[in-house]
Amino acid sequence: MSARLTHTRNIGIMAHIDAGKTTTTERILYYTGINYRIGEVHDGTATMDWMVQEQERGITITSAATTVFWQVGGEEFRINIIDTPGHVDFTVEVERSLRVLDGAVALFCAVGGVEPQSETVWKQADHYHVPRICYINKMDRAGADFYFVVNQIESKFHAIPVPVQIPIGEEDRFRGIIDLISMKAYQWDPETLGKDYSEIPVPEEYAATAAEYRSKMLERLADDNEDILEKFLENPDTITQDEIRHALRKGTIGLRITPVLCGASFKNTGVQLLLDAVVYYLPCPDEVPAIKGIHPHTGHEEFRNADITEPFSALAFKITTDPYVGRVAFFRVYSGSVKAGEHVLNVNTGKKERVSRIMQIHANKQKPVEVIGAGDIGALVGFKEIRTGDSLCHPGHPVLLESMAFPEPVINMAVEPKTQDDVDKLNESLRKIAEEDPTFTLKNDEETGQTIISGMGELHLEIVLDRIKREFNIECNRGAPQVAYKEAILGSVSHHYIYKKQTGGKGKFAELAFEISPASDGFKGLDFINDIKGNDIPKQFIPSIVKGFQSAMSNGVLLGYPLENLRVRLTGGSHHPVDSDPLAFEIAASLAYREACKKAQPVLLEPVMKVEVVTPDLYIGDISSDLNKRRGKVMEIEPRIGNQIIRAMVPLSEMFGYVTSLRTITSGRATASLEFYNYAILPRELTEHVIYKIKGYLVNTY
């Protein structure tokens, strides 16, 4: 068992869009013998981009899992890989993948360097304490600069990058890699599509650079490792390759250093050394800390180690719907094992369910297996009710693992079927997609009767509608995209409210005196303070008051958007010995909230996007002027080889159709990426306009 765990790696490949994640994964599949030909993203033949929409658009939309085997030093290692999307609209796929992975490969484009989504996924990896190695790809591209990207990783992430390789040449002169640990150089054979590579002498013109960067590597390791420090001070030449790799592994798993490699995946260069690095530096399941959970009945903390002899525990990190077998739950086993036919407990629903089938996944293909154990990733079939983030465990040893937090949708759209016969079918298909994707939500607008879908961006909702059309065969009409605003209050108000209802029999009575104000910065939800003295309101009614305020916060007083945060200080009130009950106080709190908020300076909050535009120098003025017209604020302009990078903050409402507009301004020579940044107060003069616009909602033909 320990040998199996030692020879297992669970890794993800993460990066900004177009850095080359899927291309790199395709090479891995080819060199490990899983595929007999290389699939290409631009041809729509990439194995991991199996959705029709992915093949048509040349982007990754859903994370895909696969398992490969790789030999290092005569031993075979099993590597479970998850290829994640780079587009910010599908950031949920990265979030849930990182939650269950032990290590990650962070890909960077040698030309683009650290781009906006690179920063997002790096922060997500920090949040889940995922050790990572860096792979600087596209060294053959015009403008490639390995050393510039290394400096960016250090300055932007405050990380300690340790190059363990340097390139031989850059751009069209890139022809190989120097390994700083063995001080050997390698070049790849284009005739075999890079499957064969050979050792060559370190070119003379790179000998000094290689010696300099090897010395820097040893210095960084000496700062982190006492054994290396001792030898480094006495005689650096006595440090062996195994000692260097051991120190690199220890520092990487401890999140103190990050090894940096390079290559050109599309030109089939450097991928085998990347696989070696995954084995050398990223942790196996029993090297990461034991997973922490809470016993659902006692509330006590429990820890589960990556050991097959411990009780079964796992986390469902992704749900898909298969037309033939129903719900398929992707899961990571943290301890114990599960067999097909066994019953497991879903702690979140409290229900025991039978596992009818267990599968290992390769993109959209499944391989049935009888048992899956600690440290592995697989898929289960047979659950009637399961959602992303649910904890699965042995019925006799329940444990609730930490779930996942997902970003809230920032864009809404009204949809309706073209034919009345498809109304129920549309709602059912949307519910299935919402089960799979926690960042996609739907609700019915009580005023208009329309179905409103919400997501992370225009592309996100476009893909959902495309799936509805292709997978469920439903033609839809859709409205123009609308911003998902939030509401807030700026003022502080004291309020007194009496709820009294007589119906002939037992009535309803509740009296509340309270003060509402904005909660402190960074707080989300309801901050409830009970300042009642004595027994004016009995303690058993307090939870109902909290529940009333919490449920009311989902509908603001301006447009019915949720309130971001609220502080309620309950100062007084009274009850009736017969007519007061929990429901009366819950209703009173809900109605009192609406009255009080109207007096507390309610405002709309709009989502603001972080925008990064890469453009030739010629168009800086036109682009900056256009962003200003969109209520944008240009934060900085940074020169980059042959281009300029404009970074700005712009409200989402002003950015619909921006990519098309940018193409027009720059004749198609500039590119832009948008990422959600935060919510900001909508200017007063625009609030009335937004209220009018939303109340006059129109549906156009899709």
DOKE-817493 format. One line per 3 residues: their letters; for each residue x, y, z of C-alpha. Coordinates in steps of 0.2 Angstrom, whole numbers, plus 5000, padded with zeros to 4 digits. Example, Ala and Ser with C-alpha at 12.3 -4.5 7.8 and 13.67 -1.06 7.14 Angstrom:
REM residues 2
as	5062:4978:5039 | 5068:4995:5036
END
This chain:
REM residues 702
msa	5000:5000:5000 | 5014:5013:5005 | 5023:5008:4989
rlt	5007:5012:4979 | 5005:5029:4987 | 5023:5033:4985
htr	5022:5030:4967 | 5006:5041:4964 | 5005:5059:4960
nig	4988:5069:4959 | 4992:5085:4949 | 4983:5098:4940
ima	4989:5109:4925 | 4984:5127:4928 | 4987:5144:4919
hid	4980:5159:4910 | 4970:5155:4893 | 4981:5151:4879
agk	4997:5147:4889 | 4997:5129:4882 | 4989:5118:4895
ttt	4980:5107:4884 | 4994:5106:4871 | 5006:5101:4885
ter	4993:5087:4892 | 4992:5080:4874 | 5011:5078:4873
ily	5010:5070:4890 | 4997:5057:4884 | 5008:5054:4868
ytg	5025:5052:4877 | 5017:5040:4891 | 5009:5029:4877
iny	4991:5033:4882 | 4988:5040:4864 | 4996:5034:4848
rig	4995:5051:4840 | 4996:5069:4846 | 4979:5078:4847
evh	4980:5097:4843 | 4969:5111:4850 | 4969:5121:4834
dgt	4963:5105:4824 | 4949:5101:4837 | 4957:5084:4840
atm	4964:5087:4858 | 4959:5072:4869 | 4956:5082:4884
dwm	4945:5095:4875 | 4931:5082:4871 | 4916:5094:4872
vqe	4910:5099:4855 | 4910:5118:4861 | 4929:5115:4866
qer	4934:5108:4849 | 4925:5122:4840 | 4932:5136:4850
git	4949:5129:4854 | 4947:5133:4872 | 4945:5122:4888
its	4928:5123:4896 | 4927:5109:4908 | 4941:5101:4918
aat	4946:5084:4911 | 4954:5070:4921 | 4966:5056:4915
tvf	4979:5044:4922 | 4996:5041:4914 | 5011:5030:4919
wqv	5029:5037:4919 | 5046:5028:4923 | 5059:5037:4932
gge	5075:5028:4938 | 5068:5011:4933 | 5052:5013:4944
efr	5035:5016:4937 | 5024:5031:4944 | 5005:5033:4942
ini	5001:5051:4938 | 4982:5057:4939 | 4981:5073:4929
idt	4967:5086:4928 | 4968:5098:4914 | 4959:5114:4919
pgh	4952:5129:4909 | 4961:5145:4908 | 4946:5156:4904
vdf	4940:5166:4919 | 4922:5162:4916 | 4926:5144:4920
tve	4937:5147:4936 | 4925:5136:4946 | 4934:5121:4937
ver	4951:5126:4943 | 4944:5130:4961 | 4936:5112:4963
slr	4951:5104:4955 | 4964:5112:4966 | 4954:5107:4981
vld	4957:5089:4978 | 4975:5089:4971 | 4991:5086:4980
gav	5002:5097:4968 | 5000:5108:4952 | 5010:5113:4937
alf	5008:5131:4934 | 5011:5135:4916 | 5016:5152:4909
cav	5018:5158:4892 | 5036:5164:4889 | 5029:5179:4880
ggv	5014:5184:4890 | 5022:5180:4907 | 5011:5182:4922
epq	4994:5186:4915 | 4978:5190:4925 | 4971:5172:4926
set	4989:5166:4931 | 4987:5177:4947 | 4970:5170:4950
vwk	4975:5152:4949 | 4990:5155:4959 | 4980:5163:4973
qad	4968:5148:4973 | 4983:5136:4974 | 4989:5147:4989
hyh	4972:5145:4997 | 4972:5126:4996 | 4991:5125:5001
vpr	4995:5116:4984 | 5014:5114:4981 | 5018:5118:4963
icy	5031:5118:4950 | 5032:5131:4936 | 5034:5127:4917
ink	5038:5142:4906 | 5031:5136:4889 | 5032:5143:4871
mdr	5050:5147:4872 | 5050:5146:4853 | 5038:5161:4851
aga	5044:5178:4845 | 5046:5189:4861 | 5050:5174:4872
dfy	5060:5178:4888 | 5063:5165:4901 | 5072:5176:4913
fvv	5059:5190:4912 | 5045:5178:4917 | 5055:5171:4932
nqi	5057:5189:4938 | 5039:5191:4936 | 5035:5176:4946
esk	5045:5182:4960 | 5039:5200:4960 | 5020:5197:4957
fha	5018:5181:4968 | 5031:5185:4981 | 5037:5167:4978
ipv	5054:5160:4977 | 5057:5153:4960 | 5072:5142:4958
pvq	5076:5138:4940 | 5082:5120:4938 | 5084:5122:4919
ipi	5088:5136:4907 | 5084:5137:4888 | 5097:5135:4875
gee	5092:5150:4864 | 5075:5159:4863 | 5062:5162:4850
drf	5067:5154:4833 | 5084:5150:4840 | 5077:5139:4854
rgi	5085:5122:4852 | 5086:5113:4868 | 5087:5114:4887
idl	5102:5114:4900 | 5098:5104:4916 | 5106:5114:4930
ism	5106:5099:4942 | 5116:5087:4931 | 5124:5101:4921
kay	5119:5092:4905 | 5111:5098:4889 | 5097:5090:4879
qwd	5089:5092:4862 | 5074:5084:4855 | 5072:5075:4838
pet	5058:5083:4827 | 5058:5067:4816 | 5050:5057:4831
lgk	5039:5072:4836 | 5050:5074:4851 | 5048:5056:4857
dys	5067:5054:4856 | 5079:5066:4864 | 5097:5065:4867
eip	5111:5072:4878 | 5123:5085:4871 | 5137:5094:4878
vpe	5133:5111:4886 | 5136:5124:4872 | 5151:5134:4876
eya	5142:5151:4874 | 5130:5145:4888 | 5143:5137:4900
ata	5145:5153:4910 | 5126:5157:4911 | 5123:5139:4916
aey	5137:5140:4930 | 5129:5156:4936 | 5111:5149:4938
rsk	5117:5133:4945 | 5126:5143:4959 | 5110:5154:4961
mle	5100:5137:4963 | 5112:5131:4976 | 5111:5147:4986
rla	5092:5147:4986 | 5093:5129:4992 | 5106:5133:5005
ddn	5095:5146:5012 | 5081:5133:5014 | 5090:5118:5019
edi	5103:5116:5032 | 5112:5100:5025 | 5114:5109:5008
lek	5120:5125:5017 | 5134:5115:5026 | 5141:5107:5010
fle	5138:5124:5001 | 5150:5133:5013 | 5163:5119:5013
npd	5163:5114:4995 | 5148:5116:4983 | 5155:5103:4971
tit	5152:5089:4984 | 5133:5091:4983 | 5126:5077:4974
qde	5111:5077:4961 | 5101:5066:4973 | 5104:5079:4988
irh	5099:5093:4976 | 5083:5084:4971 | 5079:5080:4989
alr	5081:5098:4995 | 5070:5104:4980 | 5057:5091:4984
kgt	5057:5096:5003 | 5056:5115:4999 | 5042:5113:4986
igl	5031:5102:4997 | 5034:5115:5011 | 5028:5129:5000
rit	5044:5138:5002 | 5052:5137:4985 | 5045:5134:4967
pvl	5056:5124:4954 | 5055:5132:4937 | 5057:5123:4920
cga	5055:5128:4902 | 5050:5121:4885 | 5040:5122:4870
sfk	5026:5109:4871 | 5019:5113:4853 | 5037:5110:4846
ntg	5038:5094:4857 | 5052:5100:4868 | 5054:5098:4886
vql	5039:5088:4891 | 5048:5072:4897 | 5059:5083:4909
lld	5043:5091:4915 | 5036:5073:4919 | 5052:5069:4928
avv	5050:5085:4938 | 5032:5080:4943 | 5039:5064:4950
yyl	5054:5072:4958 | 5046:5087:4966 | 5028:5086:4969
pcp	5021:5076:4984 | 5013:5059:4984 | 4996:5057:4994
dev	5005:5052:5010 | 5016:5067:5010 | 5002:5080:5011
pai	4994:5084:5029 | 4980:5072:5034 | 4963:5079:5028
kgi	4954:5088:5042 | 4935:5086:5045 | 4922:5088:5058
hph	4911:5074:5066 | 4893:5079:5061 | 4886:5073:5077
tgh	4899:5078:5090 | 4907:5093:5081 | 4924:5087:5086
eef	4938:5088:5073 | 4944:5072:5065 | 4959:5069:5054
rna	4960:5055:5040 | 4977:5049:5034 | 4980:5043:5016
dit	4979:5025:5022 | 4969:5011:5015 | 4966:5003:5033
epf	4957:5019:5039 | 4938:5022:5037 | 4933:5027:5020
sal	4932:5046:5017 | 4931:5056:5000 | 4925:5072:4993
afk	4914:5074:4977 | 4922:5088:4968 | 4913:5088:4952
itt	4896:5081:4946 | 4891:5078:4928 | 4875:5070:4920
dpy	4877:5056:4909 | 4861:5052:4897 | 4864:5033:4900
vgr	4869:5031:4919 | 4863:5047:4927 | 4873:5057:4939
vaf	4892:5054:4939 | 4902:5060:4954 | 4920:5063:4952
frv	4928:5061:4969 | 4945:5060:4978 | 4948:5047:4991
ysg	4957:5053:5006 | 4957:5037:5017 | 4951:5019:5016
svk	4943:5012:5000 | 4926:5009:4992 | 4920:4994:4982
age	4906:4994:4969 | 4890:4988:4977 | 4894:4995:4994
hvl	4884:5008:5003 | 4892:5025:5008 | 4885:5040:5018
nvn	4883:5057:5010 | 4886:5067:5026 | 4879:5083:5018
tgk	4862:5075:5014 | 4862:5063:5028 | 4857:5049:5016
ker	4865:5032:5013 | 4867:5028:4995 | 4873:5012:4985
vsr	4888:5014:4974 | 4882:5004:4958 | 4898:5007:4948
imq	4916:5014:4950 | 4926:5021:4936 | 4943:5028:4932
iha	4941:5042:4919 | 4951:5047:4904 | 4943:5063:4897
nkq	4925:5057:4892 | 4929:5039:4892 | 4927:5027:4908
kpv	4935:5012:4913 | 4926:5001:4926 | 4935:4996:4942
evi	4930:4986:4957 | 4938:4996:4970 | 4947:5013:4972
gag	4958:5017:4987 | 4966:5031:4997 | 4975:5044:4986
dig	4966:5040:4970 | 4954:5050:4959 | 4939:5042:4951
alv	4920:5043:4947 | 4905:5035:4956 | 4888:5031:4948
gfk	4872:5027:4958 | 4869:5043:4968 | 4851:5049:4967
eir	4856:5066:4976 | 4873:5073:4977 | 4881:5090:4974
tgd	4898:5097:4971 | 4908:5098:4988 | 4898:5084:4997
slc	4908:5073:5009 | 4906:5054:5006 | 4911:5042:5020
hpg	4909:5025:5028 | 4891:5025:5037 | 4899:5020:5053
hpv	4912:5033:5053 | 4905:5049:5047 | 4916:5065:5044
lle	4911:5081:5036 | 4926:5088:5026 | 4929:5106:5022
sma	4918:5110:5007 | 4922:5123:4993 | 4918:5141:4992
fpe	4913:5147:4974 | 4912:5165:4967 | 4895:5172:4964
pvi	4888:5175:4947 | 4890:5192:4940 | 4879:5192:4924
nma	4860:5188:4922 | 4850:5183:4906 | 4832:5179:4904
vep	4828:5164:4894 | 4812:5155:4887 | 4809:5141:4876
ktq	4802:5145:4858 | 4788:5132:4861 | 4777:5131:4876
ddv	4779:5112:4875 | 4797:5114:4880 | 4794:5124:4896
dkl	4796:5109:4908 | 4810:5102:4898 | 4820:5118:4898
nes	4818:5120:4917 | 4824:5102:4920 | 4839:5104:4908
lrk	4844:5120:4917 | 4843:5111:4934 | 4854:5098:4928
iae	4867:5110:4922 | 4866:5120:4939 | 4869:5103:4948
edp	4885:5101:4938 | 4891:5120:4939 | 4890:5129:4956
tft	4893:5146:4948 | 4878:5144:4937 | 4861:5148:4945
lkn	4843:5150:4939 | 4828:5157:4947 | 4810:5163:4942
dee	4806:5181:4942 | 4790:5183:4952 | 4786:5199:4943
tgq	4788:5194:4925 | 4787:5175:4926 | 4803:5174:4917
tii	4817:5161:4920 | 4833:5171:4924 | 4850:5162:4922
sgm	4866:5169:4930 | 4884:5165:4927 | 4902:5171:4927
gel	4902:5180:4910 | 4895:5181:4893 | 4905:5166:4887
hle	4899:5156:4901 | 4880:5159:4897 | 4883:5157:4879
ivl	4891:5139:4882 | 4876:5135:4893 | 4863:5140:4879
dri	4873:5130:4867 | 4873:5115:4877 | 4854:5117:4880
kre	4852:5117:4861 | 4864:5103:4857 | 4862:5091:4872
fni	4843:5093:4876 | 4837:5099:4859 | 4828:5114:4865
ecn	4827:5130:4855 | 4827:5146:4866 | 4824:5165:4866
rga	4835:5175:4876 | 4836:5192:4883 | 4851:5204:4882
pqv	4864:5201:4896 | 4861:5210:4912 | 4873:5214:4926
ayk	4870:5205:4943 | 4870:5220:4955 | 4870:5219:4973
eai	4862:5231:4986 | 4869:5239:5002 | 4865:5252:5014
lgs	4876:5267:5019 | 4867:5274:5034 | 4863:5269:5051
vsh	4844:5268:5057 | 4835:5264:5073 | 4818:5257:5069
hyi	4803:5251:5079 | 4791:5238:5072 | 4775:5230:5078
ykk	4768:5215:5069 | 4750:5211:5074 | 4737:5200:5066
qtg	4720:5195:5072 | 4710:5181:5063 | 4697:5177:5076
gkg	4706:5163:5085 | 4725:5163:5090 | 4733:5179:5082
kfa	4751:5184:5078 | 4760:5197:5088 | 4779:5202:5088
ela	4787:5219:5093 | 4805:5223:5088 | 4816:5238:5092
fei	4833:5237:5083 | 4846:5247:5074 | 4853:5243:5057
spa	4869:5248:5049 | 4882:5242:5036 | 4893:5228:5043
sdg	4912:5230:5045 | 4923:5229:5029 | 4926:5212:5022
fkg	4911:5204:5032 | 4898:5195:5022 | 4881:5191:5027
ldf	4871:5196:5043 | 4881:5202:5058 | 4867:5200:5072
ind	4870:5207:5089 | 4858:5203:5103 | 4858:5218:5115
ikg	4841:5214:5124 | 4841:5215:5143 | 4829:5204:5153
ndi	4816:5194:5145 | 4806:5206:5134 | 4809:5194:5120
pkq	4811:5175:5126 | 4827:5167:5120 | 4818:5154:5110
fip	4812:5168:5098 | 4829:5175:5094 | 4834:5162:5081
siv	4818:5166:5072 | 4822:5184:5071 | 4839:5180:5064
kgf	4831:5169:5051 | 4819:5183:5046 | 4833:5195:5043
qsa	4844:5183:5034 | 4830:5177:5022 | 4825:5195:5019
msn	4843:5200:5014 | 4841:5190:4998 | 4829:5204:4992
gvl	4835:5222:4993 | 4823:5236:4993 | 4828:5245:4977
lgy	4828:5231:4964 | 4827:5215:4974 | 4845:5211:4972
ple	4853:5203:4988 | 4861:5214:5001 | 4879:5211:5003
nlr	4880:5213:5022 | 4870:5220:5036 | 4873:5223:5055
vrl	4857:5222:5066 | 4858:5226:5084 | 4842:5220:5093
tgg	4839:5233:5107 | 4821:5229:5113 | 4804:5222:5109
shh	4790:5213:5117 | 4779:5197:5116 | 4762:5191:5119
pvd	4760:5176:5130 | 4747:5168:5118 | 4749:5176:5101
sdp	4768:5176:5100 | 4777:5162:5091 | 4793:5159:5081
laf	4784:5162:5065 | 4777:5179:5071 | 4795:5185:5075
eia	4802:5179:5059 | 4788:5188:5049 | 4791:5204:5059
asl	4810:5204:5056 | 4807:5202:5037 | 4794:5216:5036
ayr	4804:5227:5048 | 4820:5225:5037 | 4811:5232:5022
eac	4804:5247:5031 | 4821:5251:5040 | 4832:5248:5024
kka	4822:5261:5014 | 4827:5274:5027 | 4846:5269:5028
qpv	4852:5276:5011 | 4850:5260:5000 | 4862:5259:4985
lle	4866:5248:4971 | 4883:5239:4970 | 4890:5235:4953
pvm	4903:5222:4948 | 4920:5229:4943 | 4931:5220:4931
kve	4950:5220:4931 | 4954:5222:4912 | 4971:5219:4904
vvt	4974:5224:4886 | 4989:5219:4876 | 4991:5231:4861
pdl	5004:5238:4849 | 5010:5255:4854 | 5000:5264:4840
yig	4984:5261:4849 | 4987:5266:4867 | 4978:5283:4866
dis	4963:5276:4857 | 4961:5261:4869 | 4964:5272:4885
sdl	4951:5285:4878 | 4938:5271:4875 | 4941:5263:4893
nkr	4938:5281:4900 | 4922:5282:4891 | 4916:5266:4898
rgk	4919:5273:4916 | 4935:5264:4917 | 4951:5269:4927
vme	4968:5265:4919 | 4979:5259:4933 | 4995:5256:4924
iep	5003:5254:4907 | 5018:5242:4906 | 5030:5240:4891
rig	5032:5222:4885 | 5042:5217:4870 | 5034:5225:4855
nqi	5018:5229:4864 | 5011:5238:4879 | 5000:5231:4892
ira	4986:5242:4899 | 4978:5238:4915 | 4962:5246:4921
mvp	4947:5244:4932 | 4930:5245:4922 | 4912:5242:4927
lse	4905:5226:4920 | 4890:5234:4913 | 4901:5245:4901
mfg	4911:5229:4895 | 4897:5220:4885 | 4904:5217:4867
yvt	4921:5225:4872 | 4931:5212:4862 | 4922:5216:4846
slr	4924:5235:4849 | 4943:5232:4853 | 4945:5222:4837
tit	4938:5237:4827 | 4949:5250:4836 | 4965:5240:4833
sgr	4961:5231:4817 | 4961:5215:4827 | 4979:5217:4833
ata	4975:5219:4852 | 4969:5206:4864 | 4959:5208:4881
sle	4956:5198:4896 | 4943:5202:4910 | 4942:5196:4927
fyn	4930:5200:4941 | 4938:5211:4954 | 4925:5218:4967
yai	4909:5226:4969 | 4908:5246:4970 | 4894:5258:4973
lpr	4885:5263:4957 | 4885:5282:4955 | 4868:5290:4960
elt	4865:5297:4943 | 4865:5280:4935 | 4855:5271:4948
ehv	4838:5278:4942 | 4843:5273:4924 | 4847:5255:4929
iyk	4831:5254:4939 | 4821:5260:4924 | 4831:5248:4912
ikg	4828:5233:4922 | 4810:5236:4925 | 4808:5237:4906
ylv	4816:5220:4902 | 4815:5214:4884 | 4817:5197:4877
nty	4825:5195:4860 | 4827:5180:4849 | 4841:5168:4851
END
